Amino acid sequence: MNGIVSYGAYIPRYKIETTEIASVWGQDGSAMARNLNVYSKSVPGPDEDVITIAVESARTAMKRCGVTGQQVGAIYTGSESHPYAVKPSSTVVAEAVCATPYLTAADYEFACKAGTAAIQTCLGMVGDKQIDYGLAIGVDTSQAAPGDALEYSASAGGGAFLIGRDKVIAEINHTTSYTTDTPDFWRREGQQYPRHGGRFTGKPAYFRHVASCAQLTMKMAGTEAKDYQYIVTHQPNGKFPLRVAKALGFTPEQVETGLMTPRVGNTYSGAVFLGLAAVFDVAKPGDRILSIAYGSGAGSDGFDITITDHIENLDRSVTVEQMISRMKIINYPTYAKYRGKIHMGSGG
């Protein structure tokens, strides 16, 4: 059975609290935090970007299971904040993990589900025995315009999954997708910040796609909500995942382990990767997971996953919870400086 052989995750060390952002714009920070169920979000340092986060995640995944760069036949990095408009992130990652030049590499874009599309590609290549291992990476350093609603949640982080056939820790039993042309969130070429359709991003976009994909995945697997120990969905805020899970018949207890957004914010392409990494940190053999990614534009990828005995032999000493616990609070001016929100005039 093909599946996830190892995993790695990375969350930047800095964070800003929702109340701090709200105070700058004259809003009630406590009310905003409760409404979104987002109390703080991660902030990348001035020397961090999609590539550095991808490299850290990939190195952790490979170190955990002893796979070397020479064994990796494909690297795909999914993100909507690649540092280069023309120049792949994946080739830099390949060099950093000492991969052989005889591999395929590419960058993926599909809003927040670019990383899960990379998982599906690696599964196909591994299943067809074109490669032994493939690295699927989902990371972002998401941007939001100052004062926009997105600023309260747009954060940074991500993860990497090593896909293979041997010593699989998480079997991917079924995967499927649900895709439509629903323009709920977009950023045109040359624009610094994305735009969104406000309430349109909810029912016709997120909820329709996540629920439809989840229902189709469970139909394929012959399962229902009670058959799973965990559900991990895309999490643009801390409320949407709880609402959609409840509508599907899941309990809050099945959601909470993989729900990162209240403390980390929305890591976009990294959201499902971080949520699954947090679950893998504590999962036991036989546990079953339903995971549904969502990307604006719009589409969802669904995965029915079973944890195997091999997870007991994997080094899980570095956890997502440890990364969250080390985070340091910064103020808005520092956050604005780190995120490039301060622009100096040309003089005159």
C-alpha positions in Angstrom: 0.0 0.0 0.0 1.3 3.5 -0.9 1.2 6.2 1.6 3.1 8.5 3.9 6.5 7.2 5.0 7.4 10.2 7.1 6.5 13.8 7.9 8.0 17.1 8.9 6.6 20.4 9.9 7.8 23.9 10.6 6.2 27.0 12.3 8.1 30.3 12.6 9.2 31.4 16.0 7.3 34.7 16.0 3.6 35.4 16.5 1.3 38.3 16.9 -1.9 38.3 18.9 -5.3 39.2 17.5 -5.8 41.8 20.1 -2.6 43.6 19.0 -3.7 43.8 15.4 -7.2 44.9 16.4 -5.9 47.7 18.6 -4.1 49.3 15.6 -7.4 49.5 13.7 -9.5 50.6 16.6 -11.5 47.4 16.9 -12.5 45.2 19.8 -9.7 42.6 19.8 -11.3 40.2 22.2 -14.5 40.1 20.2 -12.6 39.7 17.0 -10.7 36.7 18.4 -13.9 35.1 19.6 -15.7 35.7 16.3 -12.9 34.1 14.3 -11.7 31.7 17.0 -8.2 33.0 16.1 -6.1 34.3 19.1 -2.7 34.6 17.6 -0.9 33.9 14.3 2.6 32.9 13.3 4.8 35.5 11.6 7.9 34.6 9.5 11.2 36.3 10.4 12.9 38.6 8.0 15.1 35.7 6.8 12.2 33.2 6.3 10.2 32.5 3.2 8.5 29.5 1.5 11.8 28.0 0.5 13.3 28.0 4.0 10.1 26.6 5.6 10.0 23.9 2.9 13.6 22.9 3.4 13.2 22.7 7.2 10.1 20.5 6.8 11.7 18.3 4.2 14.8 17.7 6.2 12.8 16.8 9.3 10.7 14.3 7.3 13.8 12.6 5.8 15.8 12.6 9.0 13.0 10.9 10.9 13.0 7.8 8.6 16.6 7.8 7.3 15.8 8.4 3.7 18.5 10.3 1.8 18.2 12.9 -0.9 19.6 10.4 -3.4 16.5 8.2 -2.9 14.0 11.0 -3.6 12.7 10.9 -7.2 10.3 13.8 -7.1 9.8 17.1 -5.2 6.7 19.2 -5.5 6.2 22.3 -3.5 2.7 23.7 -3.2 2.3 27.4 -2.2 0.6 30.6 -3.2 3.5 32.7 -1.9 6.6 31.3 -3.8 9.4 33.9 -3.5 10.0 33.9 -7.3 7.4 34.6 -10.0 9.7 32.8 -12.4 12.1 30.4 -10.7 11.0 27.3 -9.0 11.2 26.8 -5.2 11.4 23.0 -5.6 14.9 23.1 -7.3 16.3 25.0 -4.3 14.7 22.5 -1.9 16.2 19.6 -3.9 19.7 21.1 -3.7 19.3 21.7 0.1 18.3 18.1 0.8 21.1 16.8 -1.4 18.8 15.2 -4.0 20.3 13.7 -7.2 19.9 15.8 -10.4 18.0 12.8 -11.8 14.7 13.8 -10.4 11.6 15.7 -11.4 10.7 18.9 -9.5 8.0 21.5 -9.9 6.0 24.1 -8.1 2.2 23.8 -7.6 -0.4 26.5 -7.3 -4.0 26.0 -6.3 -4.5 28.5 -3.5 -4.5 26.5 -0.2 -4.7 23.0 -1.7 -1.6 23.1 -3.8 0.3 20.9 -1.3 -2.4 18.1 -1.3 -2.4 18.1 -5.1 1.4 17.4 -4.8 0.5 14.4 -2.5 -1.8 13.0 -5.2 0.9 13.4 -7.8 3.5 11.6 -5.7 1.1 8.8 -4.9 0.6 8.2 -8.6 4.3 8.2 -9.4 5.1 5.9 -6.4 2.2 3.6 -7.3 3.4 3.3 -10.9 6.9 2.6 -9.6 8.4 5.5 -11.5 10.0 6.6 -8.2 10.7 5.1 -4.8 10.0 8.3 -2.8 8.4 11.6 -3.5 8.4 14.8 -1.4 5.0 16.6 -1.3 5.3 19.9 0.4 2.7 22.4 1.4 3.9 25.8 2.8 2.9 29.5 2.7 3.9 32.9 4.1 0.6 34.4 3.3 0.0 38.1 2.9 -3.0 40.3 3.8 -3.6 44.0 3.2 -3.3 46.1 6.4 -6.7 46.4 8.0 -8.3 43.7 5.9 -10.2 40.9 7.6 -7.6 38.4 6.3 -4.9 40.2 8.4 -6.2 38.5 11.5 -5.5 35.0 10.3 -3.0 35.0 7.3 0.1 33.4 8.8 3.1 31.2 7.9 4.2 27.6 8.2 3.8 24.2 6.5 5.0 20.7 6.2 6.4 18.0 4.0 5.2 14.4 3.6 7.5 11.7 2.2 5.4 9.4 0.0 6.6 5.9 -0.6 5.8 2.1 -0.5 8.0 0.8 2.3 7.5 1.2 6.0 4.4 3.4 5.4 3.3 5.0 8.7 -0.1 6.3 7.2 -1.8 4.3 4.5 -3.8 6.5 2.1 -6.7 4.2 1.4 -8.7 6.5 -0.8 -8.3 10.0 -2.3 -10.7 12.0 -4.4 -11.3 15.7 -5.4 -14.2 18.1 -5.9 -13.5 21.1 -8.2 -15.6 24.0 -9.6 -15.0 27.5 -10.9 -15.9 29.5 -7.8 -13.9 32.7 -7.6 -14.1 33.4 -3.9 -10.5 34.6 -3.4 -7.9 35.8 -5.9 -4.7 37.8 -6.5 -3.9 39.1 -10.0 -0.3 39.2 -11.3 1.6 42.2 -9.9 -0.8 42.7 -7.0 0.8 42.5 -3.5 -2.3 41.5 -1.6 -5.2 39.1 -2.4 -8.8 40.1 -2.5 -11.8 38.0 -1.4 -15.6 37.8 -1.9 -16.5 38.3 1.8 -19.4 36.1 2.8 -19.3 34.5 -0.6 -16.2 32.6 0.6 -18.3 30.6 3.1 -21.4 28.6 1.9 -20.8 28.4 -1.9 -17.0 28.1 -1.6 -15.5 26.5 1.6 -18.5 24.6 2.9 -19.8 23.4 -0.4 -16.5 22.0 -1.5 -15.3 20.6 1.8 -18.6 18.9 2.6 -19.0 17.5 -0.9 -15.5 16.1 -1.0 -15.8 14.6 2.5 -19.0 12.9 1.6 -17.6 11.5 -1.6 -14.4 10.3 0.2 -16.4 8.5 2.9 -18.7 7.0 0.3 -15.6 5.6 -1.5 -14.3 4.3 1.8 -17.6 2.9 3.0 -17.3 4.9 6.2 -19.1 7.4 8.4 -18.0 9.9 10.9 -17.9 7.5 13.9 -15.3 5.4 12.1 -12.6 8.0 12.4 -10.6 9.1 15.4 -9.6 12.4 13.7 -10.8 14.8 11.0 -8.4 17.5 9.6 -9.8 20.0 7.2 -8.5 23.3 5.7 -8.9 26.0 8.4 -9.2 29.6 7.2 -10.3 30.5 10.7 -11.0 28.5 13.9 -14.8 28.3 13.3 -15.2 26.9 9.8 -13.6 23.5 10.5 -15.8 23.0 13.6 -19.0 23.9 11.6 -18.3 21.7 8.7 -17.2 18.8 10.9 -20.4 19.1 12.9 -22.5 19.1 9.7 -20.7 15.9 8.6 -21.5 14.2 12.0 -18.1 14.6 13.7 -17.6 15.7 17.3 -15.4 18.6 18.5 -13.1 16.0 20.1 -12.4 14.6 16.6 -11.4 18.0 15.3 -9.4 19.6 18.2 -6.0 17.7 17.8 -5.5 18.9 14.2 -7.1 22.4 14.6 -4.1 24.8 14.5 -5.6 28.0 13.4 -6.7 29.4 16.8 -3.0 29.5 17.9 -1.1 29.6 14.6 -3.5 31.3 12.1 -4.2 30.2 8.6 -1.1 28.8 7.0 -2.9 28.4 3.7 -1.2 25.6 1.8 0.4 24.5 5.0 -2.8 24.2 7.0 -3.7 20.6 6.4 -0.1 19.6 6.5 0.3 21.1 10.0 -3.0 19.7 11.2 -2.0 16.2 10.0 1.5 16.5 11.5 -0.1 17.4 14.9 -2.2 14.3 14.6 0.7 12.1 13.5 2.6 13.3 16.6 0.1 11.5 18.9 -1.6 8.9 16.6 -1.6 5.2 17.4 -1.7 2.2 15.0 -5.2 1.6 13.7 -6.3 5.2 14.1 -8.3 6.5 11.1 -8.2 10.1 9.8 -10.4 11.9 7.3 -8.5 14.9 5.8 -10.1 17.4 3.4 -8.1 20.3 1.9 -9.6 23.3 0.3 -8.2 25.8 -2.2 -10.0 28.9 -3.4 -10.9 29.0 -7.1 -12.1 26.4 -6.0 -11.5 22.8 -5.1 -11.0 20.2 -2.3 -8.8 17.1 -2.1 -10.0 14.3 0.3 -7.9 11.5 1.9 -9.0 8.5 3.9 -6.0 7.5 6.0 -5.1 4.7 8.4 -2.2 4.8 10.8 0.0 1.6 10.7 2.3 -0.1 13.2 5.4 1.6 11.6 4.6 4.9 13.2 5.8 3.4 16.5 9.3 3.1 15.1 9.4 6.7 13.8 11.2 9.4 15.8 8.4 11.8 16.9 10.4 13.7 19.5 10.0 17.1 17.7 6.3 17.9 17.8 4.1 20.6 16.5 3.1 21.4 20.1 6.7 22.1 20.9 7.0 24.5 18.0 3.9 26.4 19.2 5.2 26.6 22.8 8.4 28.2 21.8 6.7 31.1 19.9 7.6 34.6 20.9 5.0 37.5 20.8 5.9 40.6 18.7 4.2 43.9 18.4 2.5 45.4 15.3 5.4 47.6 14.2 7.8 44.6 14.3 5.2 42.5 12.4 4.7 45.2 9.8 8.5 45.4 9.3 8.9 41.7 9.0 6.0 41.4 6.5 7.1 44.3 4.3 4.1 46.4 5.1 6.3 49.5 5.6 7.4 51.1 2.3 9.9 54.0 2.2 9.2 56.8 -0.3 11.7 57.6 -3.0 12.3 61.2 -1.7 12.4 64.2 -3.9 
